[in-house]
Amino acid sequence: MSNYDYLIVGSGLFGSTFAYEAAKRGKKVKVIDKRDHVGGNIYTYEQNGISVHKYGAHIFHTSDKKIWEYVNQFAEFNRYTNSPIANFNGEVYNLPFNMNTFNKLWGVVTPKEAKEKIAEQIKNAKINKDKPQNLEEQAISLVGTDIYEKLIKGYTEKQWGRKATELPSFIIKRLPVRYTYDNNYFNDKYQGIPIGGYTQIIDKMLSSDLIDVELNTDFFNNKVEYLEKYPKIIFTGMIDQFFDYQFGTLQYRSLQFDTKVLDCDNFQGNAVVNFTDNKTKYTRIIEHKHFEFGKGENDKTVITYEYPKSWSKGDEPYYPINDALNNELYNKYKDLADKQHKVIFGGRLGMYRYYDMHMVIKEALNLVSKELC
């Protein structure tokens, strides 16, 4: 048997939060990760004085004061406010949909005018307004045809790899529509980005003498040995892979990132620009220096093109596809997981659920309260 109390598979936010709390309570922990760095998908690195989000834009936001205070013990956060813009064939609109968007679209000035315009488009649309049958009908029933055609349809079809008429309506049950001149994407009370990037948070979480970290280590290369050796395992990988896909493969969407260093100070003037037309293959461009208000070399900037792609075994799984069929399949794996005495499943992949960062930390702390208190 190992002299460790826990083996934690994955050094993302879930695994690292649990490791930190376990070590605080005197538990000895081994953390393994198949990547060559800690941090999972929130990993950041420095390039030309710029903190680069390797796996896409991550903005921390929450209305939970306890979670905000918890994460702030590991890093100082700036006051970054997420205000993405949409580029539709060269036309630029503010997101989320708000009075700035409506003014650009239709020239309306007051909330009353905007509401009337949207209501008119919904009334004239040839859709099932009361019981939308797909994402297209759902979106139009909420925001009308102009916003749907320019700012939703192309982006969503690229993101999911299916036509909007083939996607279930529940994906877009709620759309952020605001009748104010406010470009803040999130409604949460607290929001920001750690000055100097996210990796420092994970490094501090894993800095205890009671925590050993082993990178470039794939759990599945020694699964049997790990199960025999460690008294408890926190597993944050894909739950279906853990059980050898015995009921079938859960579906995910994957992403491909193309990051470039450019010889200019400012490429697009905003951290995140969504490209909502069908012809542009990428969904967005991230310009990393704007997350920290232009920090970095004056004559350099770093941008990342983000391409959605279908997932197949061997690809990185980024987004679970939580439709009815996949949720039913997940529940079969969940039944198996609940019967495990040594293994606890957590995180986005272990729980097959889309979580923002604050939610991941909260789930990890919930496990701590059950397992360690």
VEXDREN-2710 file (C-alpha; in Angstrom, 1 decimal):
% VEXDREN-2710
k/r/px/py/pz
1/MET/0.0/0.0/0.0
2/SER/1.0/3.6/-0.6
3/ASN/2.0/5.9/2.2
4/TYR/-0.3/8.5/0.6
5/ASP/-3.8/9.1/1.8
6/TYR/-5.1/10.2/-1.6
7/LEU/-4.2/9.9/-5.3
8/ILE/-5.6/12.8/-7.2
9/VAL/-5.9/12.4/-11.0
10/GLY/-5.8/15.8/-12.6
11/SER/-4.3/19.1/-11.4
12/GLY/-7.1/21.3/-12.5
13/LEU/-9.1/23.5/-10.1
14/PHE/-11.1/20.6/-8.7
15/GLY/-8.2/18.3/-8.0
16/SER/-5.9/21.1/-6.8
17/THR/-8.5/22.6/-4.4
18/PHE/-9.1/19.2/-2.8
19/ALA/-5.3/18.6/-2.6
20/TYR/-4.8/21.9/-0.8
21/GLU/-7.6/21.3/1.7
22/ALA/-6.5/17.7/2.3
23/ALA/-2.9/18.8/3.0
24/LYS/-4.2/21.5/5.4
25/ARG/-5.7/18.7/7.4
26/GLY/-2.5/16.7/7.5
27/LYS/-3.3/14.3/4.7
28/LYS/-0.5/13.2/2.3
29/VAL/-1.4/13.6/-1.3
30/LYS/0.0/12.5/-4.7
31/VAL/-1.3/14.5/-7.7
32/ILE/-0.7/13.2/-11.2
33/ASP/-1.5/14.8/-14.5
34/LYS/-1.0/13.6/-18.1
35/ARG/0.0/17.1/-19.3
36/ASP/3.4/18.6/-18.8
37/HIS/2.0/21.4/-16.6
38/VAL/-0.4/21.8/-13.7
39/GLY/-3.7/23.8/-13.9
40/GLY/-5.8/21.9/-16.4
41/ASN/-7.6/24.2/-18.7
42/ILE/-7.0/27.4/-16.7
43/TYR/-3.2/27.1/-17.3
44/THR/-1.5/30.4/-18.2
45/TYR/2.0/31.2/-19.2
46/GLU/4.0/34.3/-20.0
47/GLN/4.9/35.4/-23.5
48/ASN/6.4/38.8/-24.2
49/GLY/5.3/40.0/-20.8
50/ILE/1.7/38.9/-21.5
51/SER/-0.2/36.2/-19.6
52/VAL/-1.5/33.8/-22.2
53/HIS/-4.6/31.7/-21.6
54/LYS/-3.4/28.5/-23.3
55/TYR/-6.8/26.8/-23.4
56/GLY/-9.1/29.8/-24.2
57/ALA/-10.4/32.8/-22.3
58/HIS/-11.1/32.3/-18.6
59/ILE/-12.7/35.1/-16.6
60/PHE/-13.5/34.4/-13.0
61/HIS/-16.9/35.6/-11.9
62/THR/-19.2/34.7/-9.1
63/SER/-21.8/36.1/-6.7
64/ASP/-20.7/33.8/-3.9
65/LYS/-18.7/36.0/-1.6
66/LYS/-17.2/33.0/0.2
67/ILE/-15.8/31.6/-3.1
68/TRP/-14.5/35.0/-4.2
69/GLU/-12.7/35.4/-0.9
70/TYR/-11.4/31.8/-1.1
71/VAL/-9.8/32.2/-4.5
72/ASN/-8.4/35.7/-3.6
73/GLN/-6.2/34.1/-1.0
74/PHE/-4.1/32.6/-3.8
75/ALA/-3.8/35.7/-6.1
76/GLU/-4.6/39.4/-6.5
77/PHE/-7.4/39.9/-9.0
78/ASN/-7.7/42.9/-11.3
79/ARG/-11.0/44.6/-12.1
80/TYR/-11.4/43.1/-15.6
81/THR/-15.0/43.2/-16.9
82/ASN/-16.0/40.8/-19.6
83/SER/-17.3/42.8/-22.5
84/PRO/-17.0/40.8/-25.7
85/ILE/-18.0/42.1/-29.1
86/ALA/-19.4/40.3/-32.1
87/ASN/-18.1/40.7/-35.6
88/PHE/-20.7/39.8/-38.3
89/ASN/-19.1/40.2/-41.7
90/GLY/-17.3/43.3/-40.6
91/GLU/-20.3/44.8/-38.6
92/VAL/-19.4/45.1/-34.9
93/TYR/-22.0/44.7/-32.1
94/ASN/-21.8/44.7/-28.4
95/LEU/-22.5/41.6/-26.3
96/PRO/-24.5/40.6/-24.4
97/PHE/-27.5/41.9/-26.3
98/ASN/-28.2/45.4/-24.9
99/MET/-29.2/48.9/-25.9
100/ASN/-25.9/49.5/-27.6
101/THR/-26.6/46.4/-29.8
102/PHE/-30.2/47.4/-30.5
103/ASN/-29.1/51.0/-31.4
104/LYS/-26.6/49.7/-33.9
105/LEU/-29.1/47.2/-35.4
106/TRP/-32.1/49.4/-35.7
107/GLY/-31.3/52.9/-34.6
108/VAL/-33.6/52.7/-31.6
109/VAL/-32.8/54.8/-28.6
110/THR/-35.2/53.8/-25.8
111/PRO/-35.9/50.4/-24.2
112/LYS/-39.5/50.8/-25.2
113/GLU/-38.5/51.1/-28.9
114/ALA/-36.2/48.0/-28.6
115/LYS/-38.9/45.9/-27.0
116/GLU/-41.4/46.8/-29.6
117/LYS/-39.0/46.0/-32.4
118/ILE/-38.2/42.5/-30.9
119/ALA/-41.9/41.9/-30.2
120/GLU/-42.8/42.7/-33.8
121/GLN/-40.2/40.3/-35.2
122/ILE/-41.4/37.5/-32.9
123/LYS/-45.0/38.1/-34.0
124/ASN/-44.1/38.0/-37.7
125/ALA/-41.8/34.9/-37.4
126/LYS/-43.2/31.7/-38.8
127/ILE/-42.3/29.6/-35.8
128/ASN/-44.0/27.7/-33.0
129/LYS/-43.7/30.4/-30.4
130/ASP/-45.4/28.5/-27.5
131/LYS/-43.5/25.3/-27.9
132/PRO/-40.3/25.9/-29.8
133/GLN/-39.1/22.7/-31.5
134/ASN/-35.4/23.5/-31.9
135/LEU/-32.8/26.1/-31.1
136/GLU/-33.7/28.3/-34.0
137/GLU/-37.3/28.6/-32.9
138/GLN/-36.3/29.1/-29.3
139/ALA/-33.9/31.9/-30.1
140/ILE/-36.3/33.7/-32.4
141/SER/-39.0/33.5/-29.8
142/LEU/-36.8/35.3/-27.4
143/VAL/-34.9/37.9/-29.4
144/GLY/-36.5/38.1/-32.9
145/THR/-35.0/37.4/-36.3
146/ASP/-32.4/40.1/-36.8
147/ILE/-30.4/39.2/-33.6
148/TYR/-30.8/35.5/-34.4
149/GLU/-29.6/35.7/-37.9
150/LYS/-26.6/38.0/-37.3
151/LEU/-25.4/37.2/-33.8
152/ILE/-26.6/33.7/-32.9
153/LYS/-27.1/31.4/-35.8
154/GLY/-23.6/31.2/-37.4
155/TYR/-21.8/31.2/-34.1
156/THR/-23.9/28.5/-32.5
157/GLU/-23.8/26.2/-35.6
158/LYS/-20.0/26.5/-35.6
159/GLN/-19.8/25.9/-31.9
160/TRP/-21.9/22.7/-32.0
161/GLY/-21.2/21.4/-35.5
162/ARG/-24.9/21.1/-36.3
163/LYS/-27.6/23.3/-37.9
164/ALA/-29.6/25.3/-35.4
165/THR/-32.8/23.6/-36.6
166/GLU/-31.2/20.3/-35.5
167/LEU/-30.2/21.5/-32.0
168/PRO/-32.5/21.1/-29.1
169/SER/-34.2/24.2/-27.8
170/PHE/-33.0/23.8/-24.2
171/ILE/-29.4/24.8/-25.2
172/ILE/-30.5/28.4/-25.4
173/LYS/-33.4/28.6/-22.9
174/ARG/-32.1/31.8/-21.6
175/LEU/-30.3/34.6/-23.5
176/PRO/-28.8/37.6/-21.9
177/VAL/-31.0/40.5/-23.1
178/ARG/-30.6/43.8/-21.3
179/TYR/-32.5/47.0/-22.0
180/THR/-29.7/49.1/-20.6
181/TYR/-26.5/50.5/-22.1
182/ASP/-24.4/48.0/-20.3
183/ASN/-21.8/45.8/-22.0
184/ASN/-20.9/43.8/-18.9
185/TYR/-21.5/40.1/-20.0
186/PHE/-21.9/38.8/-16.5
187/ASN/-24.4/39.7/-13.8
188/ASP/-22.2/38.4/-11.0
189/LYS/-21.2/40.6/-8.1
190/TYR/-17.5/39.7/-8.3
191/GLN/-15.4/39.5/-11.5
192/GLY/-11.8/39.7/-12.5
193/ILE/-8.6/38.0/-13.7
194/PRO/-5.6/37.1/-11.4
195/ILE/-2.8/39.6/-12.1
196/GLY/0.0/37.4/-13.6
197/GLY/-2.3/34.6/-14.7
198/TYR/-4.0/31.6/-13.2
199/THR/-1.1/29.1/-12.9
200/GLN/0.1/30.9/-9.7
201/ILE/-3.2/29.9/-8.0
202/ILE/-2.6/26.2/-8.7
203/ASP/1.1/26.4/-7.8
204/LYS/0.2/27.8/-4.4
205/MET/-2.5/25.2/-3.8
206/LEU/0.0/22.5/-4.5
207/SER/3.0/24.0/-2.6
208/SER/2.5/22.0/0.6
209/ASP/5.3/19.5/1.7
210/LEU/2.5/17.0/2.0
211/ILE/1.7/17.2/-1.7
212/ASP/3.8/15.5/-4.4
213/VAL/3.1/16.3/-8.1
214/GLU/4.0/14.1/-11.0
215/LEU/3.5/15.4/-14.6
216/ASN/3.5/13.6/-17.9
217/THR/1.8/10.7/-16.1
218/ASP/-1.3/9.0/-17.6
219/PHE/-3.5/7.3/-15.0
220/PHE/-4.6/4.7/-17.6
221/ASN/-1.1/3.4/-18.2
222/ASN/-1.1/2.1/-14.6
223/LYS/-4.8/2.0/-13.6
224/VAL/-4.7/-1.4/-12.0
225/GLU/-1.6/-0.6/-9.9
226/TYR/-3.1/2.7/-8.8
227/LEU/-6.3/1.1/-7.7
228/GLU/-4.5/-1.5/-5.7
229/LYS/-1.9/0.9/-4.2
230/TYR/-3.9/4.0/-3.1
231/PRO/-6.6/3.9/-0.3
232/LYS/-8.6/6.7/-2.0
233/ILE/-8.5/8.2/-5.5
234/ILE/-10.1/11.5/-6.6
235/PHE/-10.6/11.1/-10.4
236/THR/-11.2/14.2/-12.5
237/GLY/-10.9/12.6/-16.0
238/MET/-13.6/11.3/-18.2
239/ILE/-16.0/9.0/-16.3
240/ASP/-16.8/6.9/-19.3
241/GLN/-13.1/6.3/-20.0
242/PHE/-12.5/5.2/-16.4
243/PHE/-15.1/2.4/-16.9
244/ASP/-13.6/1.4/-20.3
245/TYR/-16.6/2.9/-22.2
246/GLN/-18.6/-0.2/-21.3
247/PHE/-21.9/1.5/-21.9
248/GLY/-20.7/3.5/-24.9
249/THR/-18.9/6.8/-25.4
250/LEU/-20.2/10.1/-24.0
251/GLN/-20.1/13.0/-26.5
252/TYR/-18.1/16.1/-26.1
253/ARG/-17.1/19.1/-28.2
254/SER/-13.4/19.8/-28.6
255/LEU/-11.4/22.9/-29.5
256/GLN/-8.3/23.8/-31.5
257/PHE/-6.2/26.8/-30.7
258/ASP/-3.9/28.6/-33.0
259/THR/-1.8/31.1/-31.0
260/LYS/0.4/33.8/-32.7
261/VAL/2.8/36.5/-31.6
262/LEU/2.3/39.6/-33.7
263/ASP/4.6/42.6/-34.2
264/CYS/2.1/45.2/-33.1
265/ASP/0.9/46.7/-29.9
266/ASN/-2.9/46.2/-30.4
267/PHE/-4.5/43.9/-32.9
268/GLN/-8.2/44.1/-32.3
269/GLY/-8.8/46.5/-29.4
270/ASN/-10.7/43.9/-27.2
271/ALA/-9.8/40.8/-25.3
272/VAL/-12.6/38.7/-27.0
273/VAL/-14.2/39.1/-30.4
274/ASN/-16.8/36.6/-31.5
275/PHE/-17.2/35.9/-35.2
276/THR/-20.8/35.1/-35.8
277/ASP/-21.0/34.5/-39.5
278/ASN/-20.9/31.1/-41.1
279/LYS/-18.0/31.7/-43.4
280/THR/-15.3/32.4/-40.8
281/LYS/-14.1/29.0/-39.5
282/TYR/-13.0/30.2/-36.1
283/THR/-15.6/31.3/-33.5
284/ARG/-13.5/33.9/-31.8
285/ILE/-10.1/35.6/-31.5
286/ILE/-8.6/36.3/-28.1
287/GLU/-6.1/39.1/-27.6
288/HIS/-4.5/38.2/-24.3
289/LYS/-2.9/41.5/-23.2
290/HIS/-6.3/43.1/-22.9
291/PHE/-7.2/40.8/-20.0
292/GLU/-4.6/42.9/-18.0
293/PHE/-5.2/46.3/-19.6
294/GLY/-2.4/46.2/-22.2
295/LYS/0.3/44.7/-19.9
296/GLY/3.2/43.4/-22.0
297/GLU/5.7/44.6/-24.5
298/ASN/4.6/47.7/-26.4
299/ASP/5.5/46.3/-29.9
300/LYS/4.1/42.8/-29.4
301/THR/0.7/41.2/-28.8
302/VAL/-0.4/37.6/-28.6
303/ILE/-3.6/36.4/-30.2
304/THR/-5.4/33.0/-30.3
305/TYR/-7.8/31.8/-32.9
306/GLU/-10.3/29.4/-31.5
307/TYR/-11.8/26.7/-33.7
308/PRO/-14.5/24.3/-32.5
309/LYS/-14.2/20.7/-33.7
310/SER/-15.8/17.4/-33.3
311/TRP/-14.4/15.2/-30.5
312/SER/-13.1/11.7/-31.0
313/LYS/-11.0/9.5/-28.7
314/GLY/-7.6/11.0/-28.2
315/ASP/-8.8/14.6/-28.5
316/GLU/-9.2/17.0/-25.5
317/PRO/-12.8/17.0/-24.3
318/TYR/-13.8/20.6/-23.5
319/TYR/-17.6/20.7/-23.4
320/PRO/-20.0/17.8/-22.4
321/ILE/-23.0/17.6/-24.7
322/ASN/-25.7/17.4/-22.1
323/ASP/-28.6/16.3/-24.3
324/ALA/-31.2/13.7/-23.2
325/LEU/-29.3/10.7/-24.8
326/ASN/-25.9/11.7/-23.2
327/ASN/-27.4/12.4/-19.8
328/GLU/-29.1/9.0/-19.9
329/LEU/-25.8/7.4/-20.7
330/TYR/-24.0/9.4/-18.0
331/ASN/-26.5/8.2/-15.4
332/LYS/-25.5/4.6/-16.1
333/TYR/-21.9/5.5/-15.4
334/LYS/-22.9/7.5/-12.4
335/ASP/-24.6/4.3/-11.0
336/LEU/-21.3/2.5/-11.4
337/ALA/-19.4/5.4/-9.8
338/ASP/-21.6/5.4/-6.8
339/LYS/-20.7/1.8/-6.1
340/GLN/-17.0/2.6/-6.0
341/HIS/-15.5/2.5/-2.5
342/LYS/-12.1/3.9/-3.4
343/VAL/-12.8/6.3/-6.2
344/ILE/-14.6/9.6/-6.1
345/PHE/-15.4/11.4/-9.4
346/GLY/-15.2/15.2/-9.7
347/GLY/-14.8/18.1/-12.0
348/ARG/-16.3/18.7/-15.5
349/LEU/-15.3/15.4/-16.9
350/GLY/-15.8/13.3/-13.9
351/MET/-19.3/14.7/-13.4
352/TYR/-20.0/15.2/-17.1
353/ARG/-21.3/18.7/-16.5
354/TYR/-20.4/22.2/-17.7
355/TYR/-19.0/24.2/-14.7
356/ASP/-17.6/27.7/-14.5
357/MET/-14.5/28.0/-12.4
358/HIS/-16.4/29.2/-9.2
359/MET/-18.7/26.2/-9.5
360/VAL/-15.7/23.8/-9.7
361/ILE/-14.2/25.2/-6.5
362/LYS/-17.6/25.0/-4.8
363/GLU/-18.0/21.4/-5.8
364/ALA/-14.5/20.5/-4.6
365/LEU/-15.2/22.2/-1.2
366/ASN/-18.5/20.3/-0.9
367/LEU/-16.5/17.1/-1.3
368/VAL/-14.0/18.3/1.3
369/SER/-16.8/18.8/3.8
370/LYS/-18.1/15.3/3.1
371/GLU/-14.8/13.5/2.9
372/LEU/-12.5/15.3/5.3
373/CYS/-14.6/17.0/7.9
END
